[in-house]
Amino acid sequence: MLAGFARWIGFLTMTASMVAAILLAFGFLWFAINIQTDDTQLAGKADGIVVLTGAASRIPDAIELLAAERGKRLLITGVHRATSASEIARLTPLYSKYFTCCIDLDKSALNTFGNALETRRWAREHNFNSLIIVTSNWHMPRAMAEVAHQLPDTALIAYPVMSEKVKSEPWWQSLDTTRFLFAEYLKYLFALGRMGLDPDSAA
């Protein structure tokens, strides 16, 4: 009887593992297919703009949105503590004047979760009810989920920046790109799981 019970447990474990693997694979396929690969054209405006540091092109794109009056202020979150506003201003010399009036730097956030916390603090400080979120296209799902969890009553507009890491050609043709996206997918799942266990973090 014990041997039969052990076989039954083993069968259930194997079945559960196979189902989990299939769900994980299909989930990753959905995640990868839904990563935007075309340039974004914004149709409207928001109260504020938030850019998460990382890829070099994120900040210039966000500053250009500010200059185009797509938002009233810009938060650059996740800035290295040794980086000054003047150093960042050199990335977009035509728009350097905005650093004296409308751009705020956050140097405390160390990850996407921290970015979301600082975005909540900044948005509430300025009474903003709508935000444009700027980050790389592959990072956008996790960034939007984290910010939406912290600011559930705030309207969020995604502005994904096209990344060299995820080019327009099929991702499945590059093992490095597939690995990169799968790692991001696991981070995304972990973030969703953490938020599910902490539903009141935005309170």
Secondary structure, DSSP 8 states (H G I E B T S, - for coil): -HHHHHHHHHHHHHHHHHHHHHHHHHHHHHHHHTS--S-----S--SEEEEE--STTHHHHHHHHHHTTS-SEEEEES--TT--HHHHHTTSGGGGGGGGTTEEEE----SHHHHHHHHHHHHHHTT--EEEEEEETTTHHHHHHHHHHH-TTSEEEEEEE--TTS-SS-GGG-HHHHHHHHHHHHHHHHHHHHHHH-TTTT-
